[in-house]
Amino acid sequence: MARRKKDGRRAQGIQAKKGKLYVVISKNVLINGSKVAKRQWIATGLSDIPDNLTKAVDMRRAYLKVGNGVLTADRDISVESYVDLYLARKKRTVADTTFSGYMCRGNRIKEFLGTIKVKSLTTMDVEQFLDSLVIEHKSQARTLKDIKSLLVSIIDQAVKDGLVADNPAKEATVDKALVLKNAKEKNDDDNFFSYKEAQLFLVIVESHALYELFYITLFFGLRREEVLGLRWSCVDLDKKEFRINHTVTKGTSVNRLNSTKTEASARKYPLTEEQVKMFEHLKAKEAGNRALFGSAYHDNEYIFKHEDGSPYYPDYPTKAFGKVIKAHPELPQHVTFHGLRASCVSILVHEGFDVKRIQKWVGHSDINTTLKIYARVREKEAKQEILNGMNGIIHAKIY
């Protein structure tokens, strides 16, 4: 059996003791009004072997960098506290709507792994966590991938901070058999109206309080945040046009921004005579409500809002649309409010417009998004044409 090496210095600020490597940092502290040099020994958890020396040096470097890219030097910090530190920094670099997704995934991590110390986290802990997401929360493969990806990023930061030498989350695997067993049945139905279904929908909602909002969303293929962000200053009834340059989104809070999702999303549309009359109707209706509510009216520039002037909460049109669909089984039951945007593409494809013009109309930044819907519409229409053709050639017997 090989004799253990003597305790002692292995590199600058790295000491070996009883077969383990330690980071040693000198600090000046005040004792009775005088500065006294104190040495702090920080356990790395690494064995005293040459392969681990570089890791120990990196951990020491991370401790000395606290406050400059490093979240914490507290080696006993819990996963819950460390996730909170990570997310606090992440919030500075992403949009609020994106951050809300990080928050949801972070909360799942904290629920199961929160009490474990970061330095004690194991691959088995992570795998048990992933299994619990499937069993208890019915999480699907994409969700597991997103949550694991966030956890890997968090522990990568812990490696940089010198809290751990390796990332146990990277080695964790997803139980594919368990995921398949609990997989939800995929809905292969198209999530948009055909041109005939869109016409039927508009007839059904003609007397609905949100008819104009539904119509504008469908006709121009707007996103929810775009139609809710329409303001009177963006509409020029004399020139018969309006602009998309403001959005209302829901993240950790409701955000009202003078910006769009992408550069391609900022666009201008012409208006027909009947659409000009529609906006004039909405303006007259708003003036009547302002007079009715008096001082209680919430004055603002938004076009689509409640009678008292208070702006719609982002989920409001989504829920209203869902109720319409549920109340009318003759409409496709799988279409959501966002499906009105894809329905616009569906109608334009049916009418023979080319992909590039459709992309510009709806403001897709990536033409592949337009192509996917284009292909699905063409496939659906081709199958119907084949059905009609075959039905005229091969007849079933009369029952």
Secondary structure in CASP SS format (residue, H / E / C, confidence):
PFRMAT SS
TARGET T0000
AUTHOR 0000-0000-0000
METHOD secondary structure of the structure
MODEL  1
M C 1.00
A C 1.00
R C 1.00
R C 1.00
K C 1.00
K C 1.00
D C 1.00
G E 1.00
R E 1.00
R E 1.00
A E 1.00
Q C 1.00
G C 1.00
I E 1.00
Q E 1.00
A E 1.00
K E 1.00
K C 1.00
G C 1.00
K E 1.00
L E 1.00
Y E 1.00
V E 1.00
V E 1.00
I E 1.00
S E 1.00
K E 1.00
N E 1.00
V E 1.00
L E 1.00
I E 1.00
N C 1.00
G C 1.00
S E 1.00
K E 1.00
V E 1.00
A E 1.00
K E 1.00
R E 1.00
Q E 1.00
W E 1.00
I E 1.00
A E 1.00
T E 1.00
G E 1.00
L E 1.00
S E 1.00
D C 1.00
I C 1.00
P H 1.00
D H 1.00
N H 1.00
L H 1.00
T H 1.00
K H 1.00
A H 1.00
V H 1.00
D H 1.00
M H 1.00
R H 1.00
R H 1.00
A H 1.00
Y H 1.00
L H 1.00
K C 1.00
V E 1.00
G C 1.00
N C 1.00
G C 1.00
V E 1.00
L C 1.00
T C 1.00
A C 1.00
D C 1.00
R C 1.00
D C 1.00
I C 1.00
S E 1.00
V H 1.00
E H 1.00
S H 1.00
Y H 1.00
V H 1.00
D H 1.00
L H 1.00
Y H 1.00
L H 1.00
A H 1.00
R H 1.00
K H 1.00
K C 1.00
R C 1.00
T C 1.00
V C 1.00
A C 1.00
D H 1.00
T H 1.00
T H 1.00
F H 1.00
S H 1.00
G H 1.00
Y H 1.00
M H 1.00
C H 1.00
R H 1.00
G H 1.00
N H 1.00
R H 1.00
I H 1.00
K H 1.00
E H 1.00
F H 1.00
L H 1.00
G C 1.00
T C 1.00
I C 1.00
K E 1.00
V H 1.00
K H 1.00
S H 1.00
L C 1.00
T C 1.00
T H 1.00
M H 1.00
D H 1.00
V H 1.00
E H 1.00
Q H 1.00
F H 1.00
L H 1.00
D H 1.00
S H 1.00
L H 1.00
V H 1.00
I H 1.00
E H 1.00
H H 1.00
K C 1.00
S C 1.00
Q C 1.00
A H 1.00
R H 1.00
T H 1.00
L H 1.00
K H 1.00
D H 1.00
I H 1.00
K H 1.00
S H 1.00
L H 1.00
L H 1.00
V H 1.00
S H 1.00
I H 1.00
I H 1.00
D H 1.00
Q H 1.00
A H 1.00
V H 1.00
K H 1.00
D C 1.00
G C 1.00
L C 1.00
V C 1.00
A C 1.00
D C 1.00
N C 1.00
P H 1.00
A H 1.00
K H 1.00
E H 1.00
A C 1.00
T C 1.00
V C 1.00
D C 1.00
K H 1.00
A H 1.00
L H 1.00
V H 1.00
L H 1.00
K H 1.00
N C 1.00
A C 1.00
K C 1.00
E C 1.00
K C 1.00
N C 1.00
D C 1.00
D C 1.00
D C 1.00
N C 1.00
F C 1.00
F C 1.00
S C 1.00
Y H 1.00
K H 1.00
E H 1.00
A H 1.00
Q H 1.00
L H 1.00
F H 1.00
L H 1.00
V H 1.00
I H 1.00
V C 1.00
E C 1.00
S C 1.00
H C 1.00
A C 1.00
L C 1.00
Y H 1.00
E H 1.00
L H 1.00
F H 1.00
Y H 1.00
I H 1.00
T H 1.00
L H 1.00
F H 1.00
F H 1.00
G C 1.00
L C 1.00
R C 1.00
R H 1.00
E H 1.00
E H 1.00
V H 1.00
L H 1.00
G C 1.00
L C 1.00
R E 1.00
W H 1.00
S H 1.00
C H 1.00
V E 1.00
D E 1.00
L C 1.00
D C 1.00
K C 1.00
K C 1.00
E E 1.00
F E 1.00
R E 1.00
I E 1.00
N C 1.00
H C 1.00
T E 1.00
V E 1.00
T E 1.00
K E 1.00
G C 1.00
T C 1.00
S C 1.00
V E 1.00
N E 1.00
R E 1.00
L E 1.00
N C 1.00
S C 1.00
T C 1.00
K C 1.00
T C 1.00
E H 1.00
A H 1.00
S H 1.00
A C 1.00
R E 1.00
K E 1.00
Y E 1.00
P E 1.00
L C 1.00
T C 1.00
E H 1.00
E H 1.00
Q H 1.00
V H 1.00
K H 1.00
M H 1.00
F H 1.00
E H 1.00
H H 1.00
L H 1.00
K H 1.00
A H 1.00
K H 1.00
E H 1.00
A H 1.00
G H 1.00
N H 1.00
R H 1.00
A H 1.00
L H 1.00
F H 1.00
G H 1.00
S H 1.00
A H 1.00
Y C 1.00
H C 1.00
D C 1.00
N C 1.00
E C 1.00
Y E 1.00
I C 1.00
F C 1.00
K E 1.00
H C 1.00
E C 1.00
D C 1.00
G C 1.00
S C 1.00
P E 1.00
Y C 1.00
Y C 1.00
P C 1.00
D H 1.00
Y H 1.00
P H 1.00
T H 1.00
K H 1.00
A H 1.00
F H 1.00
G H 1.00
K H 1.00
V H 1.00
I H 1.00
K H 1.00
A H 1.00
H C 1.00
P C 1.00
E C 1.00
L C 1.00
P C 1.00
Q C 1.00
H C 1.00
V C 1.00
T C 1.00
F C 1.00
H C 1.00
G H 1.00
L H 1.00
R H 1.00
A H 1.00
S H 1.00
C H 1.00
V H 1.00
S H 1.00
I H 1.00
L H 1.00
V H 1.00
H H 1.00
E C 1.00
G C 1.00
F C 1.00
D C 1.00
V H 1.00
K H 1.00
R H 1.00
I H 1.00
Q H 1.00
K H 1.00
W H 1.00
V H 1.00
G C 1.00
H C 1.00
S C 1.00
D C 1.00
I H 1.00
N H 1.00
T H 1.00
T H 1.00
L H 1.00
K H 1.00
I H 1.00
Y H 1.00
A H 1.00
R H 1.00
V H 1.00
R H 1.00
E H 1.00
K H 1.00
E H 1.00
A H 1.00
K H 1.00
Q H 1.00
E H 1.00
I H 1.00
L H 1.00
N H 1.00
G H 1.00
M H 1.00
N H 1.00
G H 1.00
I H 1.00
I C 1.00
H C 1.00
A C 1.00
K C 1.00
I C 1.00
Y C 1.00
END
